Amino acid sequence: MARNIYDDILKDVRVKLTEMFNNNFREQGFFGQKWVATKTSKVNKRGKGSILIVTY
């Protein structure tokens, strides 16, 4: 059975969006614009660390 071109396009889009999503978390921002912390954590008070915390 031949693959549908739309399936290939959706797969490529899914891979690219996943990469972009993960990159935003690594950079702690959204496309170059940094996220602002909503509250100060103990780590951030010292000027180190991340506003994002892995919870899984």
N, C-alpha and C positions, 0 to 999 in steps of 0.2 A: 504494500500500500504506500503510495506516494505521500510524502510529508507536505503539509499545507504551509505555504509561505508565511501565513499569519502566525502559525505556531513558532516558526523560527524567529519572527520579529518579536513576538511576545517573550520568548526566551531571552533574546538579546536585551530587551528593555528591562526585564526582571533582573538580569545580571548587572546591568549598568546602574539601576536604581539602588540595588543592594550595596554596590561599591560606594555610591554617593552617600547613602545613609550612614554606612560605617565610617567613611571619611569625615563626615560632619561631627560624629562623636569623638573621633580622634583629635580633631582640631578644636573641639568644644565651641562650635559655632555653626552657622548655617550659611554656606557659600561665602565665606570670608568675613562674615559679621559675627563677632563673638557673642555668646549667650551671657546674660547677666544673671548672677546668682540671686535667688529669691531670699536666701538667708545665709548668714555667715556660719561656716562650720569651723571646728577647731583647727582643721588643717588649713583652711583658707585664711584664718586670722594671722597665721605665720607667713602668709604670702606664697604658700606652696600648695601643691595638690590640685585637685580637680573639682569642678562643681558637679561633675557626673560621678555617680557611684554605681558600681556593678552590683546588682541585687539578685542575681540568679545563682 
